[in-house]
């Protein structure tokens, strides 16, 4: 229904000579916050990222090294970063690809600070996946796999079924930092308005 309405509006605007904007909001893609994950699948590290409808985001980077312990922290060491920020509105590149820029990033903890909580040493770090000015790509479900950058595919391979011709999830790729994110599989099949 949404796609029929969008097509009708687009045709009406085109016939009236009204230019259709190339930017949209994240809420145009999903009625709920979009959740993404970044990691290699090996080791105890990863990034969880939630993007809200207004383009704001919150994320957590964590890398657990349980073998790295000491007398005061027998349960190991965790490198940790909690961050938040905002993306620019997505700008359309194609029907299944949008560009966005990180407008701002704030860290919850000062990098380098250390503290012991529940016998675990927490060492706070920078955000490795989002810095002000970083350029991202948002890939929609149905993006042809053949059009995805190889660098993104190296991150997203675990989310693709063998022989897949199109992306079945939302993809988010930080071109600047070479960090590929995959959406929560529960968001698969979310209808795109375009």
C-alpha contacts under 8 A as a table, 3 or more apart, distances in Angstrom:
res1	aa1	res2	aa2	distance
1	X	4	X	5.23
1	X	5	X	6.29
2	X	5	X	5.11
2	X	6	X	6.05
2	X	191	X	7.97
2	X	192	X	7.83
2	X	193	X	5.34
2	X	194	X	7.95
3	X	6	X	5.00
3	X	7	X	6.05
3	X	192	X	7.23
3	X	193	X	5.01
3	X	194	X	5.67
4	X	7	X	5.12
4	X	8	X	6.08
5	X	8	X	5.06
5	X	9	X	6.12
6	X	9	X	5.14
6	X	10	X	6.04
6	X	193	X	6.40
6	X	194	X	6.30
7	X	10	X	5.03
7	X	11	X	6.11
7	X	194	X	7.51
8	X	11	X	5.22
8	X	12	X	6.11
9	X	12	X	5.02
9	X	13	X	6.09
10	X	13	X	5.17
10	X	14	X	6.09
10	X	20	X	7.14
11	X	14	X	5.01
11	X	15	X	6.07
12	X	15	X	5.25
12	X	16	X	6.16
13	X	16	X	5.09
13	X	17	X	6.13
13	X	18	X	4.89
13	X	19	X	6.85
13	X	20	X	6.92
14	X	17	X	5.07
14	X	18	X	5.78
14	X	19	X	6.88
14	X	20	X	7.69
15	X	18	X	7.60
21	X	24	X	7.61
22	X	91	X	5.40
22	X	92	X	5.17
23	X	89	X	5.95
23	X	90	X	5.33
23	X	91	X	4.34
23	X	92	X	6.13
24	X	28	X	6.69
24	X	89	X	6.00
24	X	90	X	5.68
24	X	91	X	6.82
25	X	28	X	5.38
25	X	29	X	7.61
25	X	53	X	6.58
25	X	54	X	6.52
25	X	55	X	7.06
25	X	89	X	5.67
25	X	90	X	6.45
26	X	29	X	5.50
26	X	30	X	6.84
26	X	51	X	7.81
26	X	52	X	6.95
26	X	53	X	4.66
26	X	54	X	6.35
26	X	55	X	6.06
26	X	89	X	7.44
26	X	90	X	7.25
27	X	30	X	5.19
27	X	31	X	5.67
27	X	32	X	7.31
27	X	33	X	7.89
27	X	52	X	7.39
27	X	53	X	4.00
27	X	54	X	6.75
28	X	31	X	7.35
28	X	53	X	7.69
28	X	192	X	7.72
28	X	193	X	6.60
29	X	190	X	7.77
29	X	191	X	7.43
29	X	192	X	5.56
29	X	193	X	6.54
30	X	33	X	6.98
30	X	34	X	6.99
30	X	53	X	7.53
30	X	190	X	6.82
30	X	191	X	7.79
30	X	192	X	7.74
31	X	53	X	7.43
32	X	52	X	7.32
32	X	53	X	7.08
33	X	50	X	6.41
33	X	51	X	5.60
33	X	52	X	4.48
33	X	53	X	6.07
34	X	50	X	5.62
34	X	51	X	5.13
34	X	52	X	6.42
34	X	183	X	7.00
34	X	184	X	7.71
34	X	187	X	7.66
35	X	48	X	7.36
35	X	49	X	5.75
35	X	50	X	4.40
35	X	51	X	6.35
35	X	183	X	5.57
35	X	184	X	5.64
36	X	48	X	5.99
36	X	49	X	5.06
36	X	50	X	6.21
36	X	171	X	8.00
36	X	172	X	7.66
36	X	181	X	5.72
36	X	182	X	5.17
36	X	183	X	4.18
36	X	184	X	5.78
37	X	46	X	7.18
37	X	47	X	5.69
37	X	48	X	4.82
37	X	49	X	6.21
37	X	181	X	5.21
37	X	182	X	5.39
37	X	183	X	6.40
37	X	184	X	7.26
38	X	46	X	5.62
38	X	47	X	4.99
38	X	48	X	6.64
38	X	155	X	7.72
38	X	179	X	7.11
38	X	180	X	6.08
38	X	181	X	4.58
38	X	182	X	6.67
39	X	42	X	7.73
39	X	45	X	6.58
39	X	46	X	4.52
39	X	47	X	6.45
39	X	155	X	7.36
39	X	181	X	7.79
40	X	43	X	7.65
40	X	46	X	7.56
40	X	155	X	6.60
42	X	45	X	7.83
44	X	62	X	7.93
44	X	63	X	5.72
44	X	64	X	5.44
44	X	65	X	7.40
45	X	61	X	7.49
45	X	62	X	5.42
45	X	63	X	4.04
45	X	64	X	6.30
46	X	61	X	5.88
46	X	62	X	5.77
46	X	63	X	6.68
47	X	59	X	6.83
47	X	60	X	5.52
47	X	61	X	4.39
47	X	62	X	6.55
48	X	59	X	5.44
48	X	60	X	5.37
48	X	61	X	6.70
49	X	57	X	6.93
49	X	58	X	5.82
49	X	59	X	4.26
49	X	60	X	6.69
50	X	57	X	5.46
50	X	58	X	5.40
50	X	59	X	6.27
51	X	55	X	6.18
51	X	56	X	5.96
51	X	57	X	4.40
51	X	58	X	6.82
52	X	55	X	5.43
52	X	56	X	5.43
52	X	57	X	5.96
53	X	56	X	7.40
55	X	86	X	5.55
55	X	87	X	5.09
55	X	88	X	6.78
55	X	89	X	6.72
56	X	84	X	7.40
56	X	85	X	5.62
56	X	86	X	4.12
56	X	87	X	6.19
57	X	84	X	5.42
57	X	85	X	5.33
57	X	86	X	5.80
57	X	87	X	7.56
58	X	82	X	7.59
58	X	83	X	5.79
58	X	84	X	4.20
58	X	85	X	6.61
59	X	82	X	5.84
59	X	83	X	5.28
59	X	84	X	6.12
60	X	80	X	7.25
60	X	81	X	5.62
60	X	82	X	4.53
60	X	83	X	6.34
61	X	79	X	7.84
61	X	80	X	5.57
61	X	81	X	5.03
61	X	82	X	6.53
61	X	127	X	7.04
61	X	128	X	7.88
62	X	78	X	6.58
62	X	79	X	5.59
62	X	80	X	4.63
62	X	81	X	6.65
63	X	78	X	5.52
63	X	79	X	5.03
63	X	80	X	6.63
64	X	76	X	7.50
64	X	77	X	5.97
64	X	78	X	4.40
64	X	79	X	6.45
65	X	68	X	5.50
65	X	76	X	5.91
65	X	77	X	5.17
65	X	78	X	6.06
66	X	69	X	6.70
66	X	75	X	6.14
66	X	76	X	3.91
66	X	77	X	5.80
66	X	78	X	7.74
67	X	76	X	5.78
67	X	77	X	7.74
68	X	76	X	5.09
68	X	77	X	5.70
69	X	73	X	5.56
69	X	74	X	5.03
69	X	75	X	6.34
69	X	76	X	4.34
69	X	77	X	6.31
69	X	120	X	7.98
69	X	121	X	7.87
70	X	73	X	5.02
70	X	74	X	5.44
70	X	76	X	7.45
71	X	74	X	5.92
72	X	116	X	7.67
72	X	119	X	6.33
73	X	76	X	5.91
73	X	77	X	7.48
73	X	116	X	6.74
73	X	118	X	8.00
73	X	119	X	4.28
73	X	120	X	4.82
73	X	121	X	5.68
74	X	119	X	5.98
74	X	120	X	6.84
75	X	119	X	5.60
75	X	120	X	5.13
75	X	121	X	8.00
76	X	119	X	7.62
76	X	120	X	5.28
76	X	121	X	6.37
77	X	120	X	5.60
77	X	121	X	4.63
77	X	122	X	5.93
77	X	123	X	7.43
78	X	120	X	7.07
78	X	121	X	6.19
78	X	122	X	4.94
78	X	123	X	6.26
79	X	122	X	5.87
79	X	123	X	4.81
79	X	124	X	5.81
79	X	125	X	6.53
80	X	122	X	6.59
80	X	123	X	6.11
80	X	124	X	4.90
80	X	125	X	5.90
81	X	107	X	7.14
81	X	108	X	7.36
81	X	109	X	6.98
81	X	111	X	7.99
81	X	124	X	5.61
81	X	125	X	5.35
81	X	126	X	6.29
81	X	127	X	6.08
82	X	107	X	6.03
82	X	108	X	5.43
82	X	109	X	7.01
82	X	127	X	7.72
83	X	105	X	6.81
83	X	106	X	5.56
83	X	107	X	4.44
83	X	108	X	5.74
83	X	127	X	6.83
84	X	105	X	5.63
84	X	106	X	5.34
84	X	107	X	6.63
84	X	108	X	7.90
85	X	102	X	7.48
85	X	103	X	7.29
85	X	104	X	4.99
85	X	105	X	4.16
85	X	106	X	5.94
86	X	102	X	6.02
86	X	103	X	5.48
86	X	104	X	5.36
86	X	105	X	6.82
87	X	90	X	7.98
87	X	100	X	6.32
87	X	101	X	5.55
87	X	102	X	4.55
87	X	103	X	5.37
87	X	104	X	7.34
88	X	100	X	5.49
88	X	101	X	5.28
88	X	102	X	6.34
88	X	103	X	6.00
89	X	100	X	6.37
90	X	98	X	5.60
90	X	99	X	5.48
90	X	100	X	4.94
90	X	138	X	7.88
91	X	98	X	5.23
91	X	99	X	5.08
91	X	100	X	6.39
92	X	95	X	7.19
92	X	97	X	6.42
92	X	98	X	4.51
92	X	99	X	6.47
93	X	96	X	7.81
93	X	97	X	5.43
93	X	98	X	5.16
93	X	99	X	6.69
94	X	97	X	5.06
94	X	98	X	6.85
95	X	194	X	6.96
96	X	139	X	5.73
96	X	140	X	4.89
96	X	141	X	7.22
96	X	142	X	6.92
96	X	143	X	5.17
97	X	137	X	6.71
97	X	138	X	5.70
97	X	139	X	4.76
97	X	140	X	6.33
97	X	143	X	7.31
98	X	137	X	5.59
98	X	138	X	5.06
98	X	139	X	6.64
99	X	135	X	7.25
99	X	136	X	5.89
99	X	137	X	4.70
99	X	138	X	6.34
100	X	135	X	5.99
100	X	136	X	5.22
100	X	137	X	6.24
100	X	138	X	7.56
101	X	132	X	7.91
101	X	133	X	5.88
101	X	134	X	5.70
101	X	135	X	4.68
101	X	136	X	5.99
102	X	105	X	7.40
102	X	130	X	7.06
102	X	131	X	6.64
102	X	132	X	5.12
102	X	133	X	5.13
102	X	134	X	5.36
102	X	135	X	6.64
102	X	136	X	7.70
103	X	132	X	5.57
103	X	133	X	6.15
104	X	131	X	7.44
104	X	132	X	5.09
104	X	133	X	7.77
105	X	130	X	7.17
105	X	131	X	6.19
105	X	132	X	5.90
107	X	110	X	6.92
107	X	126	X	7.48
107	X	127	X	7.52
109	X	113	X	7.36
109	X	124	X	6.32
109	X	125	X	7.93
110	X	113	X	5.78
110	X	124	X	6.57
110	X	125	X	7.41
111	X	123	X	7.79
111	X	124	X	4.89
111	X	125	X	4.36
111	X	126	X	5.63
112	X	123	X	6.34
112	X	124	X	5.44
112	X	125	X	6.04
113	X	123	X	6.04
113	X	124	X	5.50
114	X	121	X	6.93
114	X	122	X	5.55
114	X	123	X	4.59
114	X	124	X	6.33
115	X	121	X	5.82
115	X	122	X	5.38
115	X	123	X	6.88
116	X	119	X	5.92
116	X	120	X	5.35
116	X	121	X	4.44
116	X	122	X	5.97
117	X	120	X	5.34
117	X	121	X	6.59
117	X	122	X	7.24
127	X	130	X	5.98
127	X	131	X	7.16
128	X	131	X	7.74
128	X	177	X	7.74
129	X	174	X	7.20
129	X	177	X	6.32
129	X	179	X	6.35
130	X	134	X	6.53
130	X	174	X	7.65
130	X	177	X	7.78
131	X	134	X	5.59
134	X	174	X	6.87
134	X	175	X	7.41
134	X	176	X	5.49
134	X	177	X	7.50
135	X	174	X	5.93
135	X	175	X	5.70
135	X	176	X	5.79
136	X	172	X	6.78
136	X	173	X	5.29
136	X	174	X	4.30
136	X	175	X	5.57
136	X	176	X	7.48
137	X	171	X	7.91
137	X	172	X	5.67
137	X	173	X	5.10
137	X	174	X	6.58
137	X	175	X	7.21
138	X	170	X	7.19
138	X	171	X	5.73
138	X	172	X	4.64
138	X	173	X	6.59
139	X	143	X	6.35
139	X	170	X	5.64
139	X	171	X	4.69
139	X	172	X	6.16
140	X	143	X	5.72
140	X	167	X	7.27
140	X	169	X	6.87
140	X	170	X	4.91
140	X	171	X	6.52
140	X	192	X	7.74
141	X	166	X	7.16
141	X	167	X	5.00
141	X	168	X	4.79
141	X	169	X	4.97
141	X	170	X	5.48
141	X	171	X	7.91
141	X	188	X	7.45
141	X	189	X	7.45
142	X	166	X	4.84
142	X	167	X	5.07
142	X	168	X	6.17
143	X	147	X	7.36
143	X	148	X	7.69
143	X	166	X	5.28
143	X	167	X	5.21
144	X	147	X	5.45
144	X	148	X	6.97
144	X	165	X	5.90
144	X	166	X	4.28
144	X	167	X	6.32
145	X	148	X	5.28
145	X	164	X	7.20
145	X	165	X	5.47
145	X	166	X	4.94
145	X	167	X	6.02
146	X	165	X	7.29
146	X	166	X	7.99
148	X	152	X	6.75
148	X	153	X	6.76
149	X	152	X	5.32
149	X	153	X	6.40
150	X	153	X	4.93
150	X	154	X	6.22
151	X	154	X	5.30
151	X	155	X	7.03
151	X	178	X	6.95
151	X	180	X	7.95
152	X	155	X	5.39
152	X	156	X	6.25
152	X	173	X	6.43
152	X	178	X	7.46
152	X	179	X	7.36
152	X	180	X	5.30
153	X	156	X	4.84
153	X	157	X	5.49
153	X	180	X	7.90
154	X	157	X	5.72
155	X	158	X	7.53
155	X	179	X	7.40
155	X	180	X	5.26
155	X	181	X	7.26
156	X	159	X	5.41
156	X	160	X	6.78
156	X	180	X	6.60
156	X	181	X	7.05
156	X	182	X	6.46
157	X	160	X	5.36
158	X	161	X	7.69
159	X	169	X	7.96
159	X	182	X	7.15
160	X	164	X	6.35
160	X	167	X	7.08
160	X	168	X	7.39
161	X	164	X	5.46
164	X	167	X	7.27
167	X	170	X	7.44
167	X	171	X	7.98
168	X	188	X	6.16
168	X	189	X	7.31
169	X	182	X	6.89
169	X	183	X	5.89
169	X	184	X	7.66
169	X	185	X	6.61
169	X	187	X	6.99
169	X	188	X	5.00
169	X	189	X	7.46
170	X	182	X	6.21
170	X	183	X	5.09
170	X	187	X	7.79
170	X	188	X	7.38
171	X	180	X	7.39
171	X	181	X	5.78
171	X	182	X	4.88
171	X	183	X	6.11
172	X	180	X	6.01
172	X	181	X	4.89
172	X	182	X	6.38
172	X	183	X	7.79
173	X	178	X	7.09
173	X	179	X	5.77
173	X	180	X	4.44
173	X	181	X	5.94
174	X	177	X	5.55
174	X	178	X	5.46
174	X	179	X	5.04
174	X	180	X	6.33
175	X	178	X	5.05
175	X	179	X	6.99
183	X	187	X	6.78
183	X	188	X	7.89
184	X	187	X	5.62
184	X	188	X	7.45
185	X	188	X	5.26
187	X	190	X	5.65
